[in-house]
Amino acid sequence: MQGEKIFDVVVVGGGGAGLAAAIEARESGATVLLLEKNHQLGGSTAWSIGSITSTGTPHQKRRGIVDSPQEHWADMPGFAGDLDARDNPPLRRILCDHIPETFQWLLDSGVRFMGPMPEPPHRQPRMHNVLPNSRSFIYHLRRRALAAGVEIQTGQRVSTLLVQSDRVRGVVVAQDGHTLHYRARGGVVLTAGDFTSDPEFKARFMGAQQSKVEGVNTTATGDGQRMAEALGARIVNGDLALGPELRFMAPAKENFVRRLPPWRWLAVCMQWSLDNLPAAILRPLMMKFLTTALAPSTTLFDQGAVLVNRRGERFGSELDKPSWRLPDQPDKLGYILIDANLAQQFSAWPHFVSTAPGIAYAYIDDYRRNRPDVFTEAPTLQALAQKLGMDAAALVLSAQSGPIRPLGDGPFVALGPVRSVFVHSEGGLMVDTEHRVLDASGKPIAGLLAAGSTGQGGLLLKGHGHHLAWAFVSGRRAGRHAAQSASTAG
């Protein structure tokens, strides 16, 4: 059985970039279909912290901050460091020039933010964090997309791009034993994310060991890159990624901050509270957010903490890329072991267990209160081993051979389990300044556009708030260009 439907624009991927592309194309007059392989919209946008870095925002202006896209553009190489030569300056210009209007577009869609927060080497505070959580992006943009008339279908994995007369004409979805063809008059926009959870892409661009490291977003499997490569497109900066890094396992049940509904009135109330309530009242709420699934500070190991596997064994120096070796351990999980002295040391500034930039710092007591599932304490190493199901002799031996010195007296704390992850990869398709996918010779592949991580085009997005900024800026622009192509074709 085979069916076919015709639209002006087909968008593949229902995260932030895909929703932005679909909305912009529809509001430009095109008929639009958005296809998402998962049963819910969201992509990597939904699990992100939710930071967007921008100049010229109402939040900056209220604080009297004088800033500009040009200064933003000039500051970004400071994050890239030695990699700056591999950046794509024209795309960086697009990002910095267009994020102010896109930030306002998000506000107009109902999204609310706190901030701006400082993050050197930015010379001005530019990082804005979404309220109440990153699902707010998806909630409000989905509502806007549906109100505009975008057709959204979830549980629809695109397997192939349709090509006729040297132009991409649509997509193929294979499901439940039959095939559906969705035609696109103006073009297909790929917004399917990165490939942090695809072992083959990671092995090819990063290495065999990196291919064992999991991605935070388990469904980020490089579908867009794979389909475009089959048509001659090329991936750039595929070897660059944030990670591997250690992260605490996410709680089995989301805390109430992550479950807060993304209603506009609630976000406005939270924004007012953050601006006006004393820190002593706000901090417990921030800790509920902060201690979810963030990275433990590497200074724990610098000060003598011990990393062991599920058997209680050390597996190399904690000071030499332990996140690279953890995937070779049982269940790919580890525990951070500290003594009473370290627990006291990491109970106050400047020694924090983890941080969310621009929000707050979390200490030992914060994890004791908010994450009992990753906080195990016992008076002796033998008792700790019993609680964790570890071999007591192995745990004692590990404690005696720490990276700096043997651990001291108890009580002892095990933080974990922790796992090694890639947060996101930089390996996107090469695109031009109109977000058209380019082939190996630099020629646009007719009818094919890409945005977000799929269409990153060599742009370096280090620093917090740049990936989401690019998702929304590039998504809107790609959707608009696809709609224009449809009007020309029609």
C-alpha positions as CSV (number, residue, x, y, z in Angstrom):
1,M,0.0,0.0,0.0
2,Q,1.4,3.4,-1.0
3,G,0.1,6.9,-0.4
4,E,1.1,10.4,-1.4
5,K,0.5,13.9,-0.1
6,I,1.7,17.2,-1.5
7,F,2.9,20.2,0.5
8,D,4.9,23.3,-0.3
9,V,7.5,22.5,2.4
10,V,8.3,19.4,4.4
11,V,10.3,19.7,7.6
12,V,12.0,16.6,9.0
13,G,12.5,16.9,12.8
14,G,10.3,18.4,15.5
15,G,12.8,20.1,17.9
16,G,13.4,23.8,18.2
17,A,14.8,24.2,14.7
18,G,12.1,22.2,13.1
19,L,9.3,24.1,14.7
20,A,10.9,27.4,13.9
21,A,11.2,26.4,10.2
22,A,7.7,25.1,10.0
23,I,6.2,28.2,11.6
24,E,8.1,30.6,9.4
25,A,7.3,28.7,6.2
26,R,3.6,28.6,7.1
27,E,3.5,32.2,8.1
28,S,5.2,33.0,4.7
29,G,2.2,31.4,3.0
30,A,3.4,27.9,2.3
31,T,1.6,24.7,3.2
32,V,3.8,22.8,5.6
33,L,4.2,19.3,7.0
34,L,6.4,18.6,10.0
35,L,7.5,15.0,10.6
36,E,9.0,13.8,13.9
37,K,10.2,10.2,14.4
38,N,9.5,10.2,18.1
39,H,6.0,10.2,19.5
40,Q,6.5,13.6,21.1
41,L,8.0,16.8,19.7
42,G,11.1,18.2,21.5
43,G,14.4,16.8,20.2
44,S,17.5,18.1,22.0
45,T,15.8,21.4,22.6
46,A,13.5,19.8,25.2
47,W,16.2,18.3,27.4
48,S,18.6,21.3,27.2
49,I,19.1,23.7,30.1
50,G,17.4,26.2,27.8
51,S,20.0,29.0,27.5
52,I,19.9,31.5,24.6
53,T,22.7,34.0,24.1
54,S,21.6,37.2,22.5
55,T,22.2,41.0,22.3
56,G,19.6,43.7,22.1
57,T,17.1,42.0,24.3
58,P,14.5,43.7,26.5
59,H,16.3,42.1,29.5
60,Q,19.6,43.8,28.6
61,K,17.9,47.1,28.0
62,R,16.1,47.0,31.4
63,R,19.5,46.7,33.0
64,G,21.0,49.5,30.9
65,I,23.4,47.2,29.1
66,V,24.6,48.7,25.8
67,D,25.5,45.8,23.5
68,S,25.4,45.0,19.8
69,P,25.5,42.0,17.3
70,Q,28.9,43.2,16.1
71,E,30.4,42.9,19.7
72,H,28.8,39.5,20.0
73,W,30.3,38.4,16.7
74,A,33.7,39.7,17.9
75,D,33.5,37.9,21.2
76,M,32.6,34.4,19.9
77,P,36.1,33.4,18.7
78,G,37.2,33.7,22.4
79,F,35.2,30.5,23.0
80,A,36.7,28.7,20.0
81,G,40.3,29.3,21.0
82,D,42.7,27.4,18.7
83,L,39.8,26.0,16.7
84,D,38.8,29.5,15.4
85,A,40.3,28.8,12.0
86,R,37.7,26.1,11.5
87,D,34.8,28.4,12.2
88,N,32.4,29.7,9.5
89,P,32.4,33.5,9.9
90,P,29.5,34.2,7.5
91,L,27.2,31.9,9.5
92,R,28.5,33.4,12.7
93,R,27.5,36.8,11.3
94,I,24.0,35.4,10.5
95,L,23.7,34.1,14.1
96,C,24.7,37.3,15.8
97,D,22.8,39.6,13.5
98,H,19.5,37.7,13.6
99,I,19.3,36.4,17.2
100,P,18.0,39.7,18.6
101,E,14.9,39.6,16.4
102,T,14.5,35.9,16.9
103,F,14.7,36.4,20.7
104,Q,11.8,38.8,20.4
105,W,10.0,36.3,18.1
106,L,10.3,33.8,21.0
107,L,8.9,36.3,23.4
108,D,6.0,37.0,21.0
109,S,5.4,33.3,20.9
110,G,4.9,33.2,24.7
111,V,8.4,32.1,25.9
112,R,9.8,33.8,28.9
113,F,13.4,34.1,30.2
114,M,15.5,35.1,33.2
115,G,18.7,37.0,32.8
116,P,20.9,38.1,31.2
117,M,23.8,36.3,32.9
118,P,27.5,36.9,32.4
119,E,29.7,34.3,30.8
120,P,33.3,35.4,29.9
121,P,34.7,35.9,27.4
122,H,31.5,37.7,26.5
123,R,32.2,41.3,27.4
124,Q,28.5,41.8,28.4
125,P,25.9,39.6,30.0
126,R,24.1,37.9,27.1
127,M,22.9,34.5,28.4
128,H,19.2,34.2,29.0
129,N,17.7,31.1,30.6
130,V,14.2,29.9,29.7
131,L,11.4,29.7,32.3
132,P,10.1,27.5,33.8
133,N,12.1,24.9,31.9
134,S,13.2,24.0,28.3
135,R,9.9,22.4,27.4
136,S,8.5,25.9,27.3
137,F,10.0,26.3,23.8
138,I,8.2,23.2,22.5
139,Y,4.9,24.0,24.2
140,H,4.6,27.5,22.9
141,L,6.0,26.9,19.4
142,R,3.8,23.9,18.9
143,R,0.8,26.0,19.8
144,R,1.9,28.7,17.3
145,A,2.6,26.1,14.6
146,L,-0.9,24.6,15.0
147,A,-2.6,27.9,15.1
148,A,-0.8,28.9,11.9
149,G,-2.0,25.7,10.1
150,V,1.2,23.5,10.2
151,E,0.3,19.8,9.9
152,I,2.3,17.9,12.5
153,Q,2.8,14.2,12.5
154,T,4.8,12.3,15.1
155,G,5.9,8.7,15.1
156,Q,6.9,9.2,11.4
157,R,10.6,8.4,10.7
158,V,11.8,9.6,7.3
159,S,13.9,6.9,5.6
160,T,14.8,8.5,2.2
161,L,14.8,11.7,0.3
162,L,12.8,11.7,-3.0
163,V,14.9,12.9,-5.9
164,Q,13.5,13.6,-9.4
165,S,15.2,15.6,-12.2
166,D,18.2,16.4,-9.9
167,R,16.1,18.0,-7.3
168,V,14.8,16.9,-3.9
169,R,11.1,16.6,-4.3
170,G,10.0,15.1,-1.0
171,V,10.5,12.3,1.5
172,V,9.6,8.7,2.1
173,V,8.3,7.3,5.4
174,A,8.1,3.5,5.8
175,Q,5.7,2.5,8.5
176,D,3.7,-0.6,9.5
177,G,4.5,-2.4,6.2
178,H,3.5,0.4,3.9
179,T,5.2,3.4,2.3
180,L,4.1,7.0,2.3
181,H,5.5,9.7,0.0
182,Y,5.3,13.3,1.1
183,R,6.0,15.7,-1.8
184,A,7.5,19.1,-1.3
185,R,7.1,21.8,-4.0
186,G,9.5,24.2,-2.4
187,G,11.9,22.0,-0.6
188,V,12.7,19.7,2.3
189,V,14.2,21.2,5.5
190,L,16.3,18.8,7.5
191,T,16.2,19.6,11.3
192,A,16.8,16.2,12.7
193,G,19.6,17.1,15.2
194,D,23.1,15.8,15.6
195,F,24.7,12.3,15.7
196,T,25.8,12.0,19.3
197,S,23.9,8.7,19.7
198,D,25.1,7.0,16.4
199,P,28.1,4.8,17.0
200,E,29.0,4.6,13.3
201,F,29.2,8.4,12.8
202,K,31.2,8.7,16.1
203,A,33.6,5.9,15.1
204,R,34.1,7.5,11.7
205,F,34.7,11.1,12.7
206,M,36.0,10.8,16.3
207,G,37.4,7.3,16.9
208,A,36.6,3.8,18.1
209,Q,36.7,4.6,21.8
210,Q,34.4,7.7,21.4
211,S,31.9,5.5,19.6
212,K,31.2,3.7,22.9
213,V,30.2,7.0,24.6
214,E,26.5,7.5,24.7
215,G,24.7,10.7,23.8
216,V,22.4,12.6,26.2
217,N,19.7,12.6,23.6
218,T,19.4,8.9,22.8
219,T,17.4,9.6,19.6
220,A,20.0,11.9,18.0
221,T,21.2,9.5,15.4
222,G,22.2,11.7,12.5
223,D,19.3,10.8,10.3
224,G,19.4,14.1,8.4
225,Q,23.2,13.9,7.8
226,R,22.9,10.3,6.6
227,M,20.1,11.0,4.1
228,A,21.9,14.1,2.7
229,E,25.3,12.3,2.4
230,A,23.6,9.8,0.1
231,L,22.9,12.7,-2.2
232,G,26.5,14.0,-2.1
233,A,26.4,16.3,0.8
234,R,29.3,16.6,3.2
235,I,29.7,16.8,7.0
236,V,32.0,19.3,8.5
237,N,33.6,19.4,12.0
238,G,32.3,15.9,12.6
239,D,35.2,15.3,15.0
240,L,34.2,18.1,17.4
241,A,31.8,17.6,20.3
242,L,31.0,18.6,23.8
243,G,32.3,15.6,25.7
244,P,32.9,12.9,26.6
245,E,32.2,14.2,30.1
246,L,30.9,12.6,33.3
247,R,27.3,13.3,34.2
248,F,25.1,12.1,37.0
249,M,22.3,9.8,36.0
250,A,19.0,11.6,35.6
251,P,16.5,10.9,38.3
252,A,14.0,8.1,37.6
253,K,11.2,10.5,38.2
254,E,11.5,14.1,37.1
255,N,11.5,16.7,40.0
256,F,8.7,19.2,40.2
257,V,10.7,22.0,38.4
258,R,11.0,19.8,35.3
259,R,7.3,18.9,35.6
260,L,6.1,22.5,35.9
261,P,3.7,23.4,33.1
262,P,5.1,25.9,30.7
263,W,2.2,28.3,31.1
264,R,3.0,32.0,30.4
265,W,1.5,33.3,33.6
266,L,3.7,30.9,35.6
267,A,6.8,31.9,33.7
268,V,6.0,35.6,34.3
269,C,5.6,34.9,38.0
270,M,8.9,33.1,38.1
271,Q,10.6,35.9,36.3
272,W,9.3,38.5,38.8
273,S,10.4,36.3,41.7
274,L,13.9,35.8,40.3
275,D,14.2,39.6,39.9
276,N,12.8,40.5,43.3
277,L,12.9,37.7,45.9
278,P,15.9,37.3,48.3
279,A,18.4,34.6,47.3
280,A,17.8,32.7,50.5
281,I,14.2,32.0,49.3
282,L,15.1,31.3,45.7
283,R,18.1,29.0,46.3
284,P,16.2,25.9,47.3
285,L,14.1,26.1,44.1
286,M,17.3,26.5,42.0
287,M,18.8,23.5,43.7
288,K,15.9,21.3,42.6
289,F,16.7,22.3,39.0
290,L,20.5,22.3,39.3
291,T,20.9,18.8,40.8
292,T,19.1,16.9,38.0
293,A,21.6,15.5,35.5
294,L,24.5,17.9,35.4
295,A,28.3,17.2,35.4
296,P,30.3,16.7,38.5
297,S,33.2,19.2,38.7
298,T,36.6,17.8,37.8
299,T,38.0,19.6,40.8
300,L,36.7,16.7,42.9
301,F,39.4,14.6,41.4
302,D,42.0,17.4,41.6
303,Q,41.4,17.4,45.4
304,G,41.7,13.6,45.8
305,A,38.3,12.0,45.0
306,V,38.4,8.5,43.7
307,L,36.4,7.2,40.7
308,V,35.4,3.5,40.8
309,N,33.3,1.2,38.7
310,R,30.4,-0.9,39.9
311,R,32.7,-3.4,41.4
312,G,34.5,-0.8,43.5
313,E,37.6,-0.9,41.4
314,R,39.6,2.1,40.1
315,F,40.3,1.8,36.3
316,G,43.0,4.4,35.7
317,S,44.0,7.8,36.8
318,E,41.1,10.1,37.6
319,L,43.3,13.0,36.3
320,D,43.7,11.5,32.8
321,K,40.4,11.6,30.9
322,P,38.4,9.1,33.0
323,S,35.2,9.8,31.0
324,W,36.9,8.2,28.0
325,R,37.6,4.9,29.9
326,L,34.3,4.7,31.8
327,P,32.4,3.2,28.8
328,D,34.7,0.1,29.0
329,Q,33.5,-0.6,32.6
330,P,30.5,-2.8,33.7
331,D,27.3,-1.2,32.6
332,K,29.3,1.9,31.7
333,L,28.7,3.3,35.2
334,G,31.0,4.7,37.9
335,Y,30.9,6.2,41.4
336,I,32.8,9.2,42.9
337,L,34.2,8.3,46.3
338,I,35.0,11.0,48.9
339,D,35.9,11.0,52.6
340,A,34.7,13.3,55.4
341,N,37.4,15.9,54.7
342,L,36.4,16.2,51.0
343,A,32.8,16.3,51.9
344,Q,33.4,19.2,54.2
345,Q,35.6,20.9,51.6
346,F,32.9,20.7,48.9
347,S,30.2,22.1,51.2
348,A,31.0,25.7,50.4
349,W,32.5,28.1,47.8
350,P,34.9,27.8,45.9
351,H,34.6,24.0,45.9
352,F,31.2,23.1,44.3
353,V,30.0,19.7,43.1
354,S,28.3,21.0,40.0
355,T,27.0,24.2,38.5
356,A,24.6,25.5,35.9
357,P,26.2,28.6,34.4
358,G,24.6,31.8,35.5
359,I,22.1,30.1,37.8
360,A,23.8,28.6,41.0
361,Y,26.3,26.2,42.4
362,A,25.5,22.9,44.1
363,Y,27.4,21.5,47.1
364,I,27.4,18.2,49.0
365,D,24.4,19.1,51.1
366,D,22.4,20.0,48.1
367,Y,22.9,16.5,46.7
368,R,22.1,15.0,50.0
369,R,18.8,16.8,50.1
370,N,17.8,16.8,46.4
371,R,19.3,13.7,44.9
372,P,19.2,10.8,47.4
373,D,19.3,8.4,44.4
374,V,22.9,9.5,43.6
375,F,24.0,10.1,47.2
376,T,25.1,7.2,49.4
377,E,26.7,7.7,52.8
378,A,28.1,5.2,55.3
379,P,30.5,5.4,58.3
380,T,33.0,2.9,56.9
381,L,34.1,1.8,53.5
382,Q,32.8,-1.7,54.2
383,A,29.4,-0.4,55.0
384,L,29.4,1.8,51.9
385,A,30.4,-1.2,49.8
386,Q,27.5,-3.2,51.2
387,K,25.0,-0.5,50.4
388,L,26.2,-0.3,46.8
389,G,26.6,-4.0,46.3
390,M,30.4,-3.7,45.7
391,D,33.3,-5.8,46.8
392,A,34.5,-4.4,50.1
393,A,38.1,-5.4,49.6
394,A,38.2,-3.8,46.2
395,L,36.7,-0.5,47.5
396,V,39.1,-0.3,50.4
397,L,42.0,-0.9,48.0
398,S,40.7,1.8,45.6
399,A,40.4,4.3,48.5
400,Q,44.0,3.6,49.6
401,S,45.3,4.4,46.1
402,G,43.6,7.6,45.1
403,P,44.9,10.0,42.5
404,I,46.4,12.4,45.0
405,R,46.6,10.5,48.3
406,P,44.7,7.8,50.2
407,L,41.3,8.8,51.4
408,G,41.1,9.7,55.0
409,D,38.5,9.1,57.7
410,G,34.8,8.5,57.2
411,P,32.0,8.9,57.0
412,F,32.3,8.2,53.3
413,V,30.1,9.4,50.4
414,A,29.6,7.8,47.0
415,L,28.2,10.2,44.4
416,G,26.7,8.3,41.5
417,P,26.1,6.5,39.4
418,V,27.8,8.7,36.8
419,R,28.1,7.9,33.1
420,S,30.1,9.2,30.2
421,V,28.2,11.2,27.6
422,F,28.4,13.5,24.6
423,V,26.1,16.5,25.2
424,H,26.1,17.5,21.5
425,S,28.3,17.2,18.4
426,E,29.3,19.9,16.0
427,G,29.2,17.7,12.9
428,G,26.6,19.3,10.6
429,L,26.0,19.4,6.9
430,M,27.8,22.1,4.9
431,V,25.3,24.8,4.0
432,D,25.4,28.2,2.4
433,T,24.1,31.5,3.9
434,E,20.6,30.6,2.6
435,H,20.8,27.3,4.5
436,R,20.9,25.3,1.2
437,V,22.8,22.0,1.6
438,L,26.0,21.9,-0.4
439,D,27.6,19.0,-2.2
440,A,31.3,18.2,-2.2
441,S,32.0,20.8,-4.9
442,G,30.2,23.5,-3.0
443,K,27.1,23.5,-5.3
444,P,23.6,23.6,-3.6
445,I,21.6,20.4,-3.7
446,A,18.4,21.7,-5.3
447,G,15.4,21.5,-3.0
448,L,17.3,20.5,0.2
449,L,17.9,22.8,3.2
450,A,19.1,22.2,6.7
451,A,19.0,24.0,10.0
452,G,20.0,23.6,13.6
453,S,22.6,20.9,14.4
454,T,21.9,19.1,11.1
455,G,22.7,22.3,9.1
456,Q,25.5,23.7,11.3
457,G,27.8,24.2,8.4
458,G,31.1,24.4,10.3
459,L,29.8,27.1,12.6
460,L,31.5,26.7,16.0
461,L,28.9,27.1,18.8
462,K,31.0,26.9,22.0
463,G,29.7,28.7,25.0
464,H,26.3,28.4,26.5
465,G,23.2,29.6,24.6
466,H,24.6,29.4,21.1
467,H,23.3,26.1,20.0
468,L,19.7,27.0,20.8
469,A,20.2,30.5,19.3
470,W,21.4,28.8,16.0
471,A,18.5,26.4,16.1
472,F,15.9,29.1,16.1
473,V,17.7,31.6,13.8
474,S,18.6,29.0,11.2
475,G,15.3,27.2,11.4
476,R,13.3,30.4,10.8
477,R,15.5,31.4,7.9
478,A,15.5,28.0,6.3
479,G,11.7,27.8,6.5
480,R,11.4,31.2,4.9
481,H,13.7,30.3,2.1
482,A,11.9,27.0,1.4
483,A,8.6,28.9,1.3
484,Q,10.0,31.4,-1.2
485,S,11.1,28.5,-3.4
486,A,7.6,27.1,-3.3
487,S,6.1,30.3,-4.4
488,T,8.6,30.5,-7.3
489,A,7.9,27.0,-8.3
490,G,4.1,27.5,-8.0
